[in-house]
C-alpha cells in the first residue's frame, strides 16, 4: 500500500478509539511501500516501539506511523528549498556562514 492511501485505509478498516495491540493484530501485516519503490515496512514494524497504548482517531494513528517510518520514506535528507543546498559533510550539512537577519 502506498503511504498516501493510508489515511483512508485507517479510517475504513478500524474503529476508534483502538488500542495498540488491536492495531497490530488487525493491520500489523499491511505493508507500506517506500516512495522510491525500493522497500516496504509493515505497520507492526513501524509502530513497534511507540509508547501509545490507545489511538483516539485515524489521524492520530496515521501521524504515529508517519512519525516512525524509516529513512527510505523521507525525501532528500537535509534538503532545504528556501536557499542553496548546504555542503554535505560526514555529520550532515554544515552552514557556510553565520547569517543574521
N, C-alpha and C positions, 0 to 999 in steps of 0.2 A: 504494500500500500504506500502511495506517495504521501509525504507529510502534509501536503495541502488538502488531502482527503480526510485527514484525521479528525478535525473538529466535528464534521457531520457524522462520521462513524461513531465517535464517542457519544454524541448526543442520541443517536438512534439505538445503539446497542446496549447502553447501560442506564440504570435507574439511579438517581441521586437523591440523597447522599449515598455514597458507596464506600465500603472500607477497602483498604489496600489489598488484603488477601483475596477479596472477591474480584477485584480488578485483575489481579494476576491469574486467578482461576478462569475467569470468563474470556479475557482477551490477551493474556500474557504471551501466547504463542503467535500473535499477529506480528508480522514482520513489517518494519518501516524502512522503506528504501532511502538510501542516501541520495541527495540531489544529483550527484555525479554518476549515479547508477553503478557504482563500484562496490557496493556493500549494502547489507541490511543489518538491523538490530531488532530484536523482539522487544515488545513493550515491557515484558518482565525484566529483561536485562537493563533497559533504560532506567526503569524506576526502582531497581533493586535496592539501592542504598538510601532511598528517600525516607525521611523521618515522619512523613504524614501518615496518620492512621486512617483518616477519612477524607474523601474528596467531596466537597459540597456541591460541585457542579461540573459539567463537561468542560467549561472554560478553565476551572482550577486544575483539572486533570491534564488538559492539553498544555497549560503553562508549565506544569511539572514535567511533562515529557519533553517539551521544547527546551526547558532549562537544564536537562540532564543528558541530552544526546551527545555523542562523541564528536570529535573534531571533523569527521567526514561530513557532518551535516552543516558545518559552518562554511561560509564563503571564504574568500581570501582573508587569511588571518592578518590582523593589524592594518587592514585596508581602511583608508580614510578618503572619502570622496570630497572632502572640503579643502583639500590642499594637495600639495605634492606628496607622493608616497615617500615615507621615511626610508633611510638606508637600513637594510636588514643587517642585523648582527647576530651573533650566536645566541644572545639572550633575547632577541626580538628587536623591534625597531628602536632607533635612537633619535633623539632630537638633534637637528643640525645646529640649531642655535636657540637660545632662550628668547622667547618672544613676549613682549609686554603690550597689552592693549590698553 
